[in-house]
Amino acid sequence: MAGGGEYGDDSKCQAALREAFGDSSDSESDAPAGVSPRAGRGRWRWEAVAGIRGLWLCAAFLSADEQARLLAAIQQEGWFMDENNQAMRFGDLPSWAVELSTLIHEAICVGDVNVGVGAEMTNEDEDACPLPSDLLWREPFFDQMIGNRYKPGEGICAHVDLMRFDDGIAIVSLESACVMHFSQTEPTTGTALGTLKQVDAESRKVPVYLNPGSLVVMSGDARYLWMHEINRKPGAQMWDGRELEQHRRTSITLRKLLASQ
């Protein structure tokens, strides 16, 4: 079970969730329009990605029904019209994004954890958890959101998220499956963390398969010292020896601005 710090067991975690977010009903008829809290309990299983500290994947984060409802809520925003493929929100997030944030929080608290062979932990003395406790219990959990819609063949170049954002970043994938590649970086000598150089990028790329409805969270090394990219050009999206079929892909990234920003 995922947990950290004083919220190491399920009962304490659930009590903390009720205190932070109030009671939620298990009845789908009472569920919000975007996503349904607690609908995924029992299928939430976290995998620590081998070789990258702080990178965790929950492949079955959202059910097919939850994905459809989330996509409908995004569609109602009218963001992706007139060739626009990106939308950002700061501070007051749409209600469905707040609900999604709550669901991410709960999935981290009560989901099952599989560290995996070769996975690296940030603190071996602490219970395995997709996010450190100081990030998990910060207020607010997220206050910035970016939505992206990619046509077949479109992706995103290798990058580390801007340093104006705090540690702990969550990405929800919808519609088309894809492979996200991580490549290691290191601070350039005599410079701040924000100036990075790639370390033998081609030979050190770590592929991560993101199926529709999956959730990936990055903290620590994964957030600061690894670049991530999605190259959907022909021949670049290979998994299990075959090339993935390209469809439209939508992603929602949730982050928190640093207090000084």
N, C-alpha and C positions, 0 to 999 in steps of 0.2 A: 504494500500500500504506500502511496506517495504521502509524504508528510515531512515537516521540518520544524525545528525549534520546539516551542511549547505545544504545538498542535500536531504531535506525532501520532495520535490515534484518531480513529474515525469519529468517535463521539465528540471529542473536543473540536475537531474540524467542523463537524456539522453545527455545533453550538456557535462557533465563530461565524459560520456562514449565515446563520439566522440573525445573529447580532448585526452583521454588516449589511445584509441584503434583505432581511425579513424572511418570513416563511414563504415557501413556494409549494404549489400543489402538484401532486403527481398525476392529476387528471389532465389529459390533453385538452379537454374542453375549456379548462381554465388557463391554458397556456397563452403567452403573449403572441402577437402576430408574427414576430420574426423567428425566434427559436424557442424551444420549450425547455425550461430548466429541469434538470434531473432526468430527462428522458434517456440519456445515454449511460446512466450508471449501470455497471455490469459489463458493458462492452468497452469502456475506456481502458485502454492498456497502453502504457508508455514504454517506448523503447529508447534507450540511450544509444546514440549513434557512435559506433566504435571509432576511436581515434580523434574525436573532437570533444573536448570538455565543454559542458554546458549546452550541448545540442540534443534535444529530445523530440521524438516524433510520436504522435497519437494518431494512428492511421484511421481509426473508426470514431473520430470525434463527433461527427454529425451523421445522422441517418439520412437516407435518401429523401424522406419526407421533410426533415429539417433543412436539408440543402435547398429543396424546392421553395420552402417558405422563406428562407433567407434571401434567395435570389429574387423572389417576388417583392420582398421589402426593398431590396436594392433597386429593382426596376422602377418602383414607385418614386424613387428619388429623382429620376430623370437625368442622371448624371451623364450617361454615355450616349448623348445625342450629338448630332452634327460632327461626327468623327472624334469627339472627345473620348479619351480612354483613361482618364485619371481624375480622381476627386479627392480632396483633402479636407479634413475637418479638425479644428482645434477647440479644446475646452468642452463646450456642450455638444456631445455626440448625439447622433440620432438614437431614438429609443431602442431600436433593434441592435445597434452597436453596443449600447449599455448592457442589454440582455446577453449579447454574445460575450462581452467581457465577463459578466457574472458566470456564464456557463464555463468559460475557460478557467476561471478561478476554481470552480467546483471540481472540474475534471482533474486539475492538478492536485487538489486536496484528497479526493477519494478514489482516483484511478489506481489501477494496479501498475507496479513498476517492474520492468525487466531491464536490468543493467546491461546485460549482453556481454558476449565474449569480446575482450579487447577494449571495452568502453572505459573512458577515463572519468573519474569523479573529482569534483572540486574540493571535497572534504570527506575523506574516507571515514572520519569519526562521526559524521552526521548521517541521519537517515537519508537514503536516496530520494531525491525530489527533483522534478523538472525545473523548479525555480527555488533559489535560496529564500529562506523565511523572511528576510528583510525586504525582499522585492514582493513576495507573495502578499504581505500584509501592509503594504504602503497605501496611502490614501492620496489621490484616487489610484486605483489599480492601473488604468490607462486614461489618458486625456487627449490622445491624438490618434487619428485614424486616416489611413490612405486606402482608397479603393482603386484597383486597376482592372482593366478589361483588355485582354490581348487577343488579337486575331491569330489564326493559324500562322505559324512562322515567326510571330513576334515574341520577344522575351525581354530580358533585362540584363545589362552588362554587369560584370563583376564589380562589387562595391562593398564597403562597410558602411552601415547606416551612420548618418551625421552624429557628431559628438554632442549636438544640442539635445539629443534624446538620451534618456536614462538607460541603464542596463535593463534587460528583460524585455524581449520583443516577441510578439506572437503573430503568426501568419496562418490564415485559413485559406485553403485552396478549394475552388469550386469549378464545376464543369470539366474541362479537359485535364487528364492526368499529365504530369510532366516530371522531368528529372531536374532537380536543383543541384548544382555543383558547388562545393565549397573548396576554396584554395587558401592555403595558409599565408599569412603576412607576418611582418614583424616591424616594430618601430624603427625608423631610420635613425642612425647614430646621432645623438645630440639634438634630437627633435622631440616634440610632444607626441603623445599617443596618436593624435589625429593625422600625423604624416606617416604613411605606411608604405612598405615596398613588398611586392610579391616574392614568395620564396619558392623557386622552382615550380611555378604554378602548374604546368602541364603534367608533370610527373607526380604531383601531390594532390590532385583533385580527388575529392571524396563525393561520390554521387549519392543522392538521397531521393527516393521515389516518393512523389507527392500525389496520391490518388485523390479524386474528388471527395470532399468531406474530411480531409486530413487536417491536422493542426501541428505546426512545428513551433517550438519555442527556443529562443537563443538567449544565453546569458554568459557572463564571464568571457572565457576565451572565444567561444563561438560567436559572441556578439562583437568583440573588439579585435580579435586577432585572426579571424577567418573571413575572407570575402565570400559572398554568395552570388550566384548568377543563374539565369535560366536562358540557355541558348537553344532556340527552337528552329534553327536553320536545318535544312535537310542533312541527315547523317549525324546530328549532334544529340538527338534524343533516343539513346539506346538503353534498353533495360532487359536483362535476361536474354541477351543475344538477339533481340529484335528491336526494330525502330518503332517507337510509339506513334500511333495515328494522331494527327494534330486536329484539334477542334478549338473553338473559342474557349478561353480560360478567364475566369474571374478570381481575383484574390483580394482579401481584406487583411491589412496589416494594422496591428494595434501597438501603440508605443506610449511612453510617458515623457513629457518634456522635463528637462532638468529644472529645478526650482529657480535657478538664477536666470533662466531664459524668459 
